[in-house]
Amino acid sequence: MRVAYQGEPGAYSEEAIIKHWGDEAQPVPLPYLQDVFAKVEQGGLDLGLVPVENTIQGSIHLTYDLLLDSELTIQGETILRINHSLIVNPGTKLEEIKRVFSHPQAIGQSRDFIEKYDLESVSTYDTAGSVKMIKEMELRDAAAIASRRAAEVYSMEILAEGIETHQENYTRFLIIGKGKTKPTGRDKTTLSFITEHKPGSLLKALHTISDQGINLLKIESRPLIGKPWEYIFYVEFEGHEEDLRVKKSLDDLENVTTSIKKLGSYPQASFLG
């Protein structure tokens, strides 16, 4: 099974694939999140794995936007503990470092460490890609923030580990693919909807979930392109779309919204934080 992810070998997304499937999956690196969706949609790869939420930096909004425009559905999820390392070319000393390269999410998650050492932060497209870059450029005044595995992949040196601001640092990844999953008894459903732009519309929509005794797990809003100050709402709640209570909720939701899209019903990830 070939699974696409955004980034370079050694990226956290690749680590999440290995953690979730082990030897059953072959991770396939791609430059951008859009590429992950496109390759799976075209049938060149079996599944994709994309980050959707971090416990420090919050949601990855581009993932939500791509889900809305894609024919792919959410097939599952997995959660990875994120432990950031400060990685350098072998022999580089901490006092030599002036700049630190990494993905914006990793920079935000390590803000206290960066400010403590008065380092210039430079955003790049990927954590592991930053390690690869400073190695290829032989930079001695720079470091990268990435995983221990990235340091091993590129034969680099770790100066500090656990540099994230909060130790409870987890990222949730979605597994995307074609088709639907069967109920497991411990599922969640993700969907998007648009309501009329008038008082009480969102409340009516949420009541369709609570009236069925369904536990709402998350709600997120994104701008509705072309209609300033109007929004698309994304919700996650417990249950599978084939469950009777969820079916009733979805039927009622269609009556109080102007648009609805089911993004997937899938097994919930176990979280042992």
C-alpha positions in Angstrom: 0.0 0.0 0.0 1.4 3.4 -1.0 0.5 6.3 1.2 1.3 10.0 0.1 2.4 12.7 2.5 3.6 16.2 2.3 7.3 16.7 3.0 10.7 15.0 2.8 11.8 11.7 4.2 12.1 12.2 8.0 9.0 14.4 8.2 6.5 13.9 11.0 3.9 12.9 8.5 6.1 10.0 7.4 6.7 9.1 11.0 2.9 9.0 11.5 2.5 6.7 8.5 5.1 4.3 10.0 3.5 4.4 13.4 0.0 3.7 12.0 0.8 1.0 9.4 4.3 -0.2 10.1 5.7 -2.2 7.2 2.3 -2.5 5.5 2.7 1.0 4.0 5.2 2.6 1.7 5.4 6.3 2.4 5.6 8.5 -0.7 6.9 12.1 -0.2 5.3 15.0 -2.1 6.1 18.7 -2.1 2.7 20.2 -1.2 -0.6 19.2 0.5 -2.4 19.8 -2.7 -0.2 17.2 -4.4 -1.3 14.6 -1.8 -4.9 15.1 -2.6 -4.3 15.2 -6.4 -2.2 12.0 -6.5 -4.8 10.0 -4.5 -7.7 11.4 -6.6 -5.9 10.5 -9.8 -5.5 6.9 -8.5 -1.7 6.9 -8.5 -1.5 6.2 -4.8 -3.8 4.3 -2.4 -4.2 6.8 0.4 -2.9 10.1 1.7 -2.1 11.3 5.2 -2.5 15.0 6.0 -2.1 17.0 9.2 -5.3 18.7 10.4 -4.8 19.9 14.0 -2.0 20.5 16.5 -2.6 20.9 20.3 -0.4 24.1 20.4 -0.9 25.8 17.0 -4.4 24.7 16.3 -6.0 23.7 13.0 -4.2 23.4 9.6 -6.7 25.4 7.6 -5.4 24.4 4.2 -6.4 20.8 5.0 -10.0 21.9 5.6 -10.1 23.9 2.4 -8.7 21.0 0.4 -11.2 18.6 1.9 -14.1 20.8 0.8 -13.0 20.9 -2.8 -12.0 17.2 -3.0 -13.9 14.1 -3.9 -11.8 12.1 -1.4 -13.3 11.2 2.0 -11.7 10.8 5.5 -11.0 7.2 6.0 -9.4 7.4 9.5 -7.1 9.4 11.7 -4.0 8.9 13.8 -2.3 11.0 16.5 1.4 11.6 16.9 3.4 13.0 19.8 5.6 15.8 18.4 9.0 16.0 20.0 11.1 18.8 18.3 14.9 18.7 18.1 17.4 21.4 17.3 19.5 19.9 14.5 22.8 21.1 13.0 25.7 20.1 10.9 28.1 17.9 12.9 30.5 20.0 15.0 28.3 23.2 15.0 28.1 24.8 18.5 25.0 26.4 19.9 26.7 29.8 20.2 27.4 29.8 16.5 23.7 29.5 15.5 22.0 32.7 14.3 19.1 31.3 12.3 16.7 28.4 12.7 14.8 26.9 9.7 11.6 24.9 9.9 7.9 24.6 8.9 5.8 27.5 10.4 4.0 25.1 12.7 7.2 23.8 14.2 8.5 27.4 14.6 5.3 28.3 16.4 5.5 25.3 18.6 9.1 26.1 19.7 8.6 29.9 20.1 9.9 30.0 23.7 13.2 28.2 22.8 13.7 30.4 19.8 13.2 33.6 21.7 15.4 32.4 24.6 18.4 32.1 22.3 17.4 35.2 20.2 17.4 33.2 17.0 16.0 34.5 13.7 13.3 32.1 12.6 13.0 31.3 8.8 9.9 29.5 7.6 10.3 26.6 5.1 7.9 24.1 3.5 8.9 21.2 5.8 10.7 20.2 9.0 12.8 17.4 7.5 13.3 19.5 4.4 14.9 22.1 6.5 17.4 19.6 7.8 18.2 18.5 4.3 18.7 22.1 3.2 21.1 23.1 5.9 23.1 20.0 5.2 23.3 20.5 1.4 24.2 24.2 1.9 26.7 23.3 4.7 25.4 26.1 6.9 27.4 26.5 10.1 25.4 29.5 11.5 22.0 27.8 11.2 19.9 25.0 12.7 16.7 23.2 11.8 13.8 22.2 14.0 12.7 18.7 13.2 12.4 15.2 14.5 15.1 12.9 15.9 14.4 10.7 12.9 15.1 13.5 10.5 18.5 13.9 12.1 19.2 10.2 11.6 18.0 10.2 8.0 20.4 13.0 7.0 23.3 12.0 9.4 23.1 15.3 11.3 23.7 16.2 14.9 21.1 17.0 17.6 22.0 19.9 20.0 18.8 19.9 22.0 15.7 17.8 22.3 12.2 18.5 23.5 12.4 22.2 22.6 8.7 22.6 22.0 7.1 25.2 24.3 4.6 22.7 25.8 5.3 19.0 26.3 1.7 18.1 25.5 2.4 18.6 21.8 0.4 16.3 19.5 -0.7 16.5 15.9 -3.7 14.7 14.5 -3.5 13.4 11.0 -6.3 12.4 8.7 -6.2 9.4 6.3 -7.8 10.3 3.0 -8.9 8.1 0.2 -11.8 7.0 -2.0 -15.1 5.4 -0.8 -16.6 5.0 2.6 -15.7 3.1 5.8 -17.9 0.7 7.7 -19.1 1.4 11.2 -16.8 0.1 14.0 -18.8 1.1 17.0 -16.3 3.8 17.9 -16.5 6.3 15.0 -16.7 10.0 14.4 -18.2 12.0 11.5 -16.8 15.2 9.9 -18.9 17.4 7.7 -19.2 21.0 6.5 -22.3 23.2 6.2 -23.4 26.7 5.3 -26.3 28.4 7.0 -28.5 31.3 6.1 -26.9 34.6 7.2 -29.4 35.6 9.8 -29.8 35.3 13.6 -30.2 31.9 15.1 -29.2 29.9 12.0 -26.1 28.3 13.5 -27.9 27.5 16.7 -30.6 25.7 14.8 -27.9 23.7 12.9 -26.2 22.7 16.2 -29.5 21.7 17.8 -29.9 19.0 15.1 -26.9 17.3 16.6 -27.6 17.9 20.3 -31.2 16.9 20.0 -30.1 13.4 19.1 -27.9 13.1 22.1 -24.8 13.2 19.9 -21.5 14.5 21.4 -20.1 17.4 19.4 -16.3 17.1 19.3 -15.2 20.2 17.3 -16.5 23.2 15.4 -14.4 25.3 13.0 -15.3 28.2 10.8 -13.7 29.2 7.5 -14.4 32.2 5.3 -17.0 31.7 2.5 -15.0 32.9 -0.5 -16.9 35.5 -2.5 -19.2 36.4 0.5 -17.3 38.6 2.9 -18.0 37.9 6.6 -20.0 34.8 5.9 -18.6 31.4 6.8 -18.5 27.7 6.2 -18.7 25.6 9.4 -16.9 22.4 9.9 -18.0 20.0 12.7 -16.9 16.7 14.1 -19.1 14.6 16.3 -19.3 11.1 17.6 -21.0 8.4 15.6 -21.1 7.0 12.0 -23.3 8.3 9.3 -25.0 4.8 9.2 -26.0 5.1 12.8 -29.7 5.8 13.2 -29.2 8.9 15.5 -26.6 10.3 13.0 -28.9 9.7 10.1 -31.7 11.5 11.8 -29.4 14.4 12.7 -28.2 14.7 9.1 -31.7 14.7 7.7 -32.7 17.5 10.1 -29.5 19.4 9.4 -30.3 19.4 5.7 -33.5 21.2 6.5 -31.8 24.1 8.3 -28.7 24.7 6.2 -28.2 25.9 2.6 -25.4 23.5 1.8 -24.0 20.4 3.5 -21.1 18.1 2.5 -20.2 14.9 4.3 -16.4 14.6 4.6 -16.3 11.2 6.1 -17.3 8.8 8.9 -14.3 6.9 10.2 -12.8 5.2 13.3 -11.6 7.4 16.1 -7.9 7.3 16.9 -6.9 6.1 20.3 -5.3 8.8 22.4 -3.1 7.8 25.3 -1.6 11.2 26.1 
